[in-house]
Amino acid sequence: MKTEIICFSATGMETALTIAAGLGKEANCTLWVKSKYVNEDSRFQAVQERLPEWTAGHWGRELLVFVGAIGIAVRAIASSVASKTSDPAVVVLDEKANFCIPLLSGHLGGANAFALQIAEITESIPVVTTATDVNHRFAVDVFAKNNGLIIDSMVLAKEVSAALLAKQEIGVYSELPIKEDTLPQGLCLVRSRTEAAGYPLGIYIGVHVPSGWFQRTLHLIPRILCLGMGCKKNVESVRALELFEKVFAENQLDKRAVSSLNSIDIKKEEKALTELSGELGVPFICYSAEQLKQTKGAFTPSAFVRGVTGVDNVCERSAVLASEEGQLLIKKTAQSGVTAAVAIMNRRIHFE
């Protein structure tokens, strides 16, 4: 984590130091001061440029804390604000730490949670204004973040929140286990497409592409699919991509659910596989033949693969090994010198 704390007065400097000490080393705080009227302090770096320029230069951080007037913070961040899916958490405190306000990215960026933490550190009053928090209703973006789910549509996510605030019921279907008695108010668990058809708006949690479920479906995607692949030496990169596309299309799997690409260590420099991992934006993890041999399960054996690699199967075994004792979802598929298999991690959905 990387945190920037900026202040504008001697009193603000004391508050900034209190925040940094309370957040601890894990927050990796850098202290800044922009003022002509404070004494030099080696613990602080001086801001020389205009505030909007300084803010733009630090916009990639996880947390920005302004200790000063909220108007200063608003003008500082205005030109940098882009999207709630990418903007950092921005928190503002007055220099005397009377109030602590999450200004931007309250849910996805975590500003609300940071503000509550900082308020406790500084003994200030947290001022949280997001509607779902104020009304104590389910916030789909916080839920998605806490469960590591990708939100397919922020437009539909907003509609879900608006519907819940209007005290409408939202259907929920999940491919992953859910404790029904933990469902927040307004959410109703459904178990079939027939049940789902009765809800104008619903949430589908799963690795498959939702089809024929709710009238309007917000898809939340867990990144829990482990793709295992093997290939002939120097196979064309396009062949690995083609097989991946085929396997996922035929099984109606969402590509965004992939968490890693996996193979055997003798393939760690194989261009077709390294390029595919880059295309998918996931790590390429390779295992030794001995590690793959020790993987438990029933796998599709190949004498040819054993002769080349020392283990009877690469794609299925590497997928299952990466899934941390998960299950083989798609068995070995071969095409044009490439093999692929998919395993799924064991995960539960938590609403608590």
Secondary structure, DSSP 4 states (H G I P E B T S, - for coil): --EEEEESSHHHHHHHHHHHHHH-GGG-EEEEE--SSS---TTSEEP-S-HHHHHHHTTTSSEEEEES-HHHHHHHHTTT---TTTPPEEEEE-TT-SEEEEEE-SSSS-HHHHHHHHHHHHTPEE----HHHHTT---HHHHHHHTTEEES-HHHHHHHHHHHHTT--EEEEESS-B-GGGPPTTEEE--SHHHHTT-SEEEEESSBPP-SSSSEEEEEEE--EEEEEEE-TT--HHHHHHHHHHHHHHTTB-GGGEEEEEEEGGGTT-HHHHHHHHHHT--EEEE-HHHHHT--S-----HHHHHHHSSS-SHHHHHHHHTTS-EEEEEEEEETTEEEEEEE----B---
